[in-house]
């Protein structure tokens, strides 16, 4: 009886030691891979493609690597990095397309806000991304040019705005490309 108990205890100890050694190996591997993986996040890829407030095509140009992963072949997209420490971020595009959607992400890639053209009165893309304090200050005396803007209050410092547009068929591709190419991103 005692030999079985002793044998079972040794097996349990052996399993625990192996588990701890395995966990240590995995932990070290993650630490060694972290610099490689962190350079591949959306923020880093966009930073290599353009400065803050630069509107960058998500699929890249001819022969370029993809900046962001687009899983839908009927979607074209642009992205813009912003820093709310510089002021309110404003993203606009002139014209109309069959459908557009916008997602606002924090620097780590967490989606903080999403909406589409059905959230607007006139279908125009005019977005203001601002912190809660900036919102309080802006609401005190709202400029007339912001009357039809969509306000995205986000408690973040830096972020990314991604504008997606639906391409219903190939005949729309030039119009969608021109619409996205004409998008602007800046501070107010």
Backbone bond lengths (Angstrom), bond angles and torsions (degrees), N, CA, C in turn:
res aa  C-N    CA-C-N  psi(-1)  N-CA   C-N-CA  omega(-1)  CA-C   N-CA-C  phi
1 X - - - 1.447 - - 1.527 110.58 -
2 X 1.336 116.21 -46.82 1.457 118.87 -179.81 1.526 111.27 -68.25
3 X 1.331 116.88 -31.38 1.469 118.02 178.55 1.522 110.90 -69.43
4 X 1.353 117.33 -35.72 1.473 120.43 175.75 1.529 110.51 -65.86
5 X 1.285 116.28 -42.74 1.462 121.32 179.23 1.522 110.24 -63.29
6 X 1.335 115.51 -44.00 1.455 120.34 178.50 1.529 110.69 -64.55
7 X 1.331 116.54 -42.08 1.465 121.23 178.79 1.530 110.99 -63.64
8 X 1.329 117.12 -42.20 1.471 121.38 178.00 1.515 111.80 -65.03
9 X 1.340 116.82 -38.39 1.464 121.38 177.88 1.511 111.90 -66.03
10 X 1.346 115.91 -39.22 1.471 119.52 178.57 1.528 110.35 -66.33
11 X 1.325 116.71 -41.37 1.475 120.59 177.73 1.530 110.61 -61.54
12 X 1.322 116.07 -43.88 1.471 120.14 179.15 1.523 110.28 -62.88
13 X 1.316 117.32 -44.42 1.461 121.37 178.08 1.524 110.60 -62.25
14 X 1.326 116.43 -41.88 1.466 121.79 178.20 1.534 110.26 -60.88
15 X 1.331 117.74 -44.92 1.467 122.30 179.42 1.530 110.94 -63.79
16 X 1.324 116.85 -41.36 1.464 120.27 178.98 1.528 111.72 -64.81
17 X 1.321 116.99 -42.85 1.471 120.82 179.05 1.525 110.06 -64.03
18 X 1.339 116.71 -45.18 1.471 119.72 177.78 1.531 111.49 -61.23
19 X 1.322 116.61 -40.55 1.468 120.54 178.09 1.513 111.96 -62.46
20 X 1.331 117.05 -43.40 1.472 120.99 179.05 1.520 111.61 -66.40
21 X 1.321 117.26 -41.40 1.470 120.48 177.86 1.530 109.79 -64.10
22 X 1.338 116.68 -44.08 1.471 120.17 178.19 1.527 111.51 -61.70
23 X 1.326 117.28 -43.24 1.467 121.15 178.29 1.524 110.62 -62.92
24 X 1.329 116.91 -38.76 1.467 120.55 177.81 1.520 111.66 -63.71
25 X 1.323 116.71 -42.13 1.473 120.76 178.84 1.519 110.36 -63.28
26 X 1.333 117.25 -45.28 1.473 121.01 178.59 1.522 109.88 -62.11
27 X 1.316 118.22 -43.01 1.471 122.26 -179.96 1.533 110.91 -60.82
28 X 1.311 117.01 -45.49 1.472 120.89 179.31 1.528 110.48 -64.57
29 X 1.328 117.11 -41.29 1.471 120.50 178.81 1.526 110.94 -61.79
30 X 1.310 117.30 -42.00 1.472 121.07 178.72 1.524 110.16 -63.59
31 X 1.319 117.33 -44.09 1.468 120.25 179.23 1.525 111.79 -62.30
32 X 1.324 116.77 -37.88 1.466 119.73 179.35 1.523 112.41 -72.97
33 X 1.328 117.59 -30.44 1.459 121.27 -179.47 1.532 113.21 -85.97
34 X 1.309 117.91 -16.92 1.463 121.57 -176.06 1.525 113.59 -54.64
35 X 1.331 120.75 -46.62 1.468 118.84 179.20 1.532 113.21 -62.06
36 X 1.308 116.79 -35.53 1.468 120.23 179.92 1.520 110.46 -68.95
37 X 1.313 117.06 -45.96 1.456 121.69 -177.51 1.526 110.94 -70.10
38 X 1.322 118.50 -39.02 1.465 120.94 -176.80 1.520 112.25 -66.52
39 X 1.317 118.09 -24.04 1.465 120.61 177.33 1.522 112.17 -77.60
40 X 1.311 117.19 -6.24 1.456 120.94 -178.10 1.520 112.37 -104.27
41 X 1.327 119.39 7.11 1.452 119.64 -179.82 1.521 110.13 -74.74
42 X 1.320 115.50 166.42 1.463 120.97 -175.38 1.526 111.72 -59.96
43 X 1.324 117.05 -41.36 1.463 120.51 -179.21 1.529 110.24 -58.86
44 X 1.318 117.13 -46.61 1.469 121.35 -178.61 1.522 111.67 -66.26
45 X 1.334 117.01 -41.86 1.470 119.64 178.89 1.526 110.83 -64.39
46 X 1.323 117.19 -41.05 1.464 120.23 177.72 1.529 111.14 -67.14
47 X 1.325 117.05 -37.21 1.469 120.63 179.28 1.528 110.55 -63.04
48 X 1.320 117.50 -35.94 1.463 120.16 177.35 1.525 111.95 -71.79
49 X 1.335 117.09 -23.19 1.461 121.03 -177.42 1.524 113.32 -92.42
50 X 1.325 118.29 -17.41 1.459 120.35 -178.84 1.511 111.86 -179.39
51 X 1.320 115.23 163.93 1.463 121.91 179.72 1.525 110.45 -75.25
52 X 1.338 115.31 176.70 1.464 120.01 170.87 1.524 108.28 -55.53
53 X 1.297 117.11 143.13 1.465 125.39 177.70 1.528 113.75 69.79
54 X 1.322 118.19 6.01 1.465 120.94 174.65 1.526 107.94 -84.85
55 X 1.316 115.93 131.26 1.460 120.83 176.98 1.527 107.03 -84.60
56 X 1.322 115.61 119.16 1.462 122.12 -174.31 1.522 109.06 -117.75
57 X 1.319 116.36 132.45 1.469 120.01 175.63 1.521 108.76 -66.15
58 X 1.294 115.82 131.44 1.465 120.63 -176.95 1.520 112.02 -68.06
59 X 1.330 117.45 -29.56 1.457 120.09 -178.19 1.513 111.71 -91.76
60 X 1.324 118.41 -1.38 1.460 121.51 -178.77 1.518 110.41 75.76
61 X 1.307 116.13 175.91 1.459 120.58 179.06 1.513 110.62 -91.22
62 X 1.306 116.11 -165.35 1.459 121.28 -179.89 1.527 109.56 -62.10
63 X 1.312 117.00 121.40 1.454 121.71 178.64 1.520 114.43 78.86
64 X 1.333 118.96 -4.43 1.464 121.24 179.81 1.524 110.41 -79.67
65 X 1.333 114.13 157.42 1.457 119.28 172.78 1.520 108.67 -74.11
66 X 1.309 115.89 155.95 1.457 120.44 178.25 1.520 109.54 -70.88
67 X 1.315 115.74 133.09 1.461 120.73 179.31 1.524 109.83 -81.13
68 X 1.322 116.37 -44.55 1.461 122.22 177.20 1.523 108.51 -124.41
69 X 1.309 116.66 154.98 1.464 120.42 178.83 1.509 109.63 -82.35
70 X 1.314 116.08 118.61 1.459 121.64 174.59 1.520 107.08 -110.20
71 X 1.305 116.49 118.60 1.457 119.82 -176.94 1.514 112.95 -93.67
72 X 1.302 118.13 -13.50 1.460 122.01 -178.14 1.519 109.59 -106.00
73 X 1.336 118.65 119.08 1.473 120.45 -179.05 1.532 113.30 -68.59
74 X 1.317 118.44 -12.97 1.461 121.85 179.90 1.527 112.34 -94.47
75 X 1.321 116.91 10.21 1.464 121.52 -179.43 1.521 109.40 -118.45
76 X 1.321 115.89 132.08 1.465 122.38 169.35 1.518 105.75 -112.91
77 X 1.320 116.61 149.11 1.458 119.12 -174.85 1.518 111.84 -146.89
78 X 1.330 114.28 153.94 1.463 122.83 170.24 1.521 107.22 -129.02
79 X 1.319 115.39 158.44 1.465 120.42 -179.70 1.518 109.49 -137.87
80 X 1.315 114.88 155.45 1.462 122.09 -178.76 1.522 108.24 -144.38
81 X 1.328 116.32 129.33 1.466 121.23 174.11 1.523 108.55 -90.66
82 X 1.322 117.14 144.45 1.463 120.84 -179.87 1.520 110.36 -140.95
83 X 1.335 114.92 161.78 1.459 122.61 176.53 1.523 106.94 -131.79
84 X 1.320 116.95 111.26 1.465 120.80 -177.55 1.517 112.34 -70.01
85 X 1.314 118.46 -10.06 1.465 121.75 172.52 1.523 110.93 -67.51
86 X 1.341 116.82 -23.62 1.471 121.87 177.34 1.521 112.14 -81.73
87 X 1.312 117.61 -15.60 1.460 122.28 -176.26 1.517 109.62 134.75
88 X 1.315 115.07 -173.13 1.464 121.94 -179.54 1.525 108.72 -69.91
89 X 1.332 116.64 134.76 1.467 120.72 176.54 1.525 108.36 -89.37
90 X 1.333 115.56 133.12 1.469 120.52 178.81 1.519 109.26 -124.69
91 X 1.329 115.85 128.08 1.451 122.57 179.52 1.521 107.41 -121.16
92 X 1.341 115.49 127.35 1.468 120.39 -178.66 1.515 110.36 -138.32
93 X 1.321 114.60 156.80 1.465 121.51 171.91 1.517 107.04 -148.64
94 X 1.325 115.81 136.27 1.460 121.25 -179.12 1.521 109.81 -93.19
95 X 1.315 115.46 144.00 1.454 120.67 177.19 1.516 111.67 103.38
96 X 1.320 114.03 -175.79 1.464 120.12 -179.28 1.520 109.85 -132.08
97 X 1.300 115.30 143.25 1.462 123.15 176.36 1.527 106.91 -130.96
98 X 1.336 117.53 164.60 1.468 118.89 -177.05 1.529 114.09 -57.94
99 X 1.326 116.80 -34.57 1.463 119.81 -179.32 1.515 108.96 -163.55
100 X 1.328 116.62 137.99 1.460 121.49 170.03 1.520 108.92 -136.84
101 X 1.314 114.61 153.82 1.463 120.59 174.29 1.517 107.83 -139.52
102 X 1.313 114.84 155.61 1.457 121.53 -178.11 1.522 108.64 -130.37
103 X 1.318 115.14 138.88 1.460 121.34 172.83 1.523 107.95 -128.21
104 X 1.321 115.62 135.54 1.458 121.78 176.59 1.528 106.91 -110.53
105 X 1.332 115.04 127.18 1.461 121.87 -178.70 1.525 109.45 -119.58
106 X 1.330 116.24 150.03 1.456 118.14 170.72 1.524 108.17 -79.22
107 X 1.310 116.99 177.11 1.463 121.08 -175.95 1.534 112.48 -59.19
108 X 1.319 117.29 -29.00 1.460 121.38 -179.13 1.522 113.55 -83.79
109 X 1.325 117.48 -3.05 1.457 120.43 178.28 1.514 114.96 93.28
110 X 1.325 117.46 10.70 1.458 120.88 176.81 1.525 109.01 -82.60
111 X 1.316 116.25 127.07 1.457 120.79 179.80 1.518 109.23 -70.91
112 X 1.346 116.36 122.58 1.459 120.09 -179.80 1.526 112.34 -106.75
113 X 1.344 117.54 -17.42 1.460 119.95 -179.67 1.518 109.05 -165.45
114 X 1.329 116.88 140.39 1.466 122.27 176.28 1.520 109.19 -144.33
115 X 1.313 116.32 145.52 1.462 122.04 175.42 1.516 108.02 -162.91
116 X 1.340 115.91 174.51 1.460 119.92 178.14 1.516 111.16 -135.33
117 X 1.325 115.83 -174.88 1.461 120.54 -174.77 1.530 113.40 -62.66
118 X 1.314 118.46 -18.41 1.463 120.55 178.43 1.526 112.19 -73.90
119 X 1.330 117.69 -10.08 1.466 121.50 178.37 1.526 111.73 -85.23
120 X 1.332 117.21 -2.95 1.456 121.08 -178.77 1.519 110.38 -106.13
121 X 1.326 115.26 161.67 1.460 120.55 177.96 1.519 110.55 -76.59
122 X 1.335 116.59 -43.05 1.457 120.61 -173.85 1.532 114.53 -113.07
123 X 1.332 118.13 2.05 1.460 121.32 179.25 1.513 114.50 81.38
124 X 1.340 117.02 1.24 1.468 120.03 179.64 1.517 111.33 -78.35
125 X 1.309 115.34 145.06 1.456 121.84 178.50 1.527 108.24 -91.61
126 X 1.325 115.84 104.90 1.469 123.22 178.33 1.520 107.19 -149.13
127 X 1.329 115.75 101.28 1.454 121.81 -171.72 1.520 110.45 -121.49
128 X 1.315 115.69 138.69 1.455 122.01 172.44 1.529 107.64 -116.80
129 X 1.318 116.60 123.75 1.468 121.47 175.38 1.521 106.28 -107.15
130 X 1.342 116.14 125.82 1.452 119.68 -175.33 1.518 111.25 -150.89
131 X 1.322 115.21 158.43 1.462 121.27 178.28 1.527 109.15 -78.19
132 X 1.322 118.46 164.73 1.466 119.93 177.03 1.534 113.04 -56.54
133 X 1.333 117.81 -39.24 1.479 120.01 178.55 1.523 111.09 -67.06
134 X 1.323 117.91 -40.45 1.459 120.60 177.24 1.527 110.47 -63.56
135 X 1.323 116.66 -35.70 1.468 120.91 178.51 1.523 110.63 -64.62
136 X 1.330 117.13 -43.06 1.465 121.11 179.08 1.529 109.51 -60.17
137 X 1.330 116.86 -47.35 1.468 120.97 -179.49 1.527 111.82 -63.99
138 X 1.322 117.27 -41.39 1.469 121.22 -178.38 1.519 111.22 -67.37
139 X 1.318 117.46 -38.53 1.469 121.20 -178.33 1.531 112.41 -68.25
140 X 1.326 117.36 -20.58 1.474 119.71 178.68 1.519 110.89 -63.10
141 X 1.331 116.28 -37.76 1.461 120.66 179.77 1.528 108.09 -148.32
142 X 1.340 115.93 82.75 1.462 121.98 -175.48 1.524 110.70 -71.87
143 X 1.336 117.26 117.53 1.462 120.12 177.78 1.529 111.01 -64.11
144 X 1.323 118.01 146.87 1.468 121.09 -178.27 1.531 113.95 -60.09
145 X 1.346 117.33 -28.93 1.468 119.63 -178.50 1.524 112.86 -70.89
146 X 1.335 117.11 -10.09 1.462 120.50 178.57 1.532 112.22 -102.01
147 X 1.317 118.41 5.10 1.464 121.70 -175.13 1.528 112.50 -59.28
148 X 1.333 118.09 -36.27 1.468 119.91 -178.33 1.532 112.85 -105.45
149 X 1.327 116.51 10.39 1.465 120.49 179.71 1.525 110.48 -77.27
150 X 1.319 114.65 154.23 1.461 120.55 172.53 1.516 106.85 -94.84
151 X 1.334 116.40 128.69 1.456 122.07 -179.43 1.523 109.35 -97.43
152 X 1.311 115.68 125.62 1.467 121.51 175.89 1.524 106.64 -114.50
153 X 1.315 115.09 102.52 1.459 120.65 178.52 1.525 108.18 -86.44
154 X 1.314 115.26 115.78 1.466 120.24 -176.38 1.522 109.57 -131.33
155 X 1.292 116.27 129.24 1.466 121.44 179.89 1.529 109.36 -86.69
156 X 1.348 114.82 64.07 1.463 122.43 -179.35 1.523 108.54 -135.95
157 X 1.302 117.03 161.40 1.469 121.53 175.77 1.521 110.70 -94.85
158 X 1.333 115.82 -52.07 1.455 121.78 -178.36 1.518 108.72 -121.51
159 X 1.333 115.32 151.97 1.445 117.77 -179.58 1.514 112.43 -164.19
160 X 1.313 113.54 -177.11 1.454 122.71 -179.93 1.520 108.14 -131.43
161 X 1.322 116.30 135.27 1.455 121.74 171.95 1.518 107.09 -109.41
162 X 1.323 116.28 129.15 1.463 121.52 176.85 1.519 107.74 -116.25
163 X 1.332 115.89 124.90 1.465 122.45 177.42 1.521 107.51 -108.05
164 X 1.324 115.92 119.52 1.460 122.57 178.47 1.518 109.39 -106.81
165 X 1.315 116.94 144.68 1.450 120.60 175.23 1.519 109.16 -135.36
166 X 1.310 115.36 137.67 1.456 122.72 -178.31 1.526 110.25 -81.14
167 X 1.330 116.15 133.31 1.466 122.82 176.93 1.532 106.47 -110.28
168 X 1.355 117.76 96.48 1.469 119.63 -174.17 1.530 114.30 -63.75
169 X 1.326 116.67 -34.62 1.460 120.58 175.75 1.529 108.33 -157.23
170 X 1.335 118.07 167.55 1.475 120.50 -175.11 1.530 115.13 -56.93
171 X 1.319 118.24 -25.91 1.464 119.62 -179.81 1.532 111.77 -66.25
172 X 1.321 117.67 -22.48 1.460 122.10 179.27 1.527 112.94 -84.16
173 X 1.313 117.59 -15.87 1.469 121.29 -173.26 1.534 113.41 -53.66
174 X 1.338 120.74 -46.90 1.475 119.30 178.84 1.535 113.30 -61.46
175 X 1.325 116.76 -40.29 1.471 119.93 -179.27 1.527 110.81 -67.97
176 X 1.329 116.42 -42.12 1.467 120.30 179.12 1.521 110.08 -65.36
177 X 1.333 116.77 -43.29 1.465 120.63 179.38 1.522 110.95 -61.60
178 X 1.324 117.20 -42.81 1.471 120.90 178.63 1.526 110.75 -64.78
179 X 1.324 116.82 -40.65 1.464 121.26 179.06 1.528 110.43 -60.87
180 X 1.322 116.31 -48.81 1.467 120.07 -179.22 1.524 111.95 -69.78
181 X 1.320 117.03 -34.93 1.464 120.89 178.36 1.532 110.47 -65.25
182 X 1.322 116.89 -31.04 1.451 121.96 -179.98 1.514 114.69 -83.26
183 X 1.333 116.92 -3.10 1.467 120.19 179.68 1.531 109.79 -65.22
184 X 1.326 115.04 142.96 1.463 121.01 178.48 1.513 110.23 -121.21
185 X 1.312 114.57 151.85 1.455 121.91 179.36 1.534 106.87 -141.20
186 X 1.313 116.90 126.94 1.452 119.94 -178.63 1.517 111.81 -162.17
187 X 1.307 115.48 -169.13 1.465 120.91 178.82 1.511 110.26 -111.62
188 X 1.302 115.02 154.51 1.470 122.07 178.36 1.515 108.33 -121.61
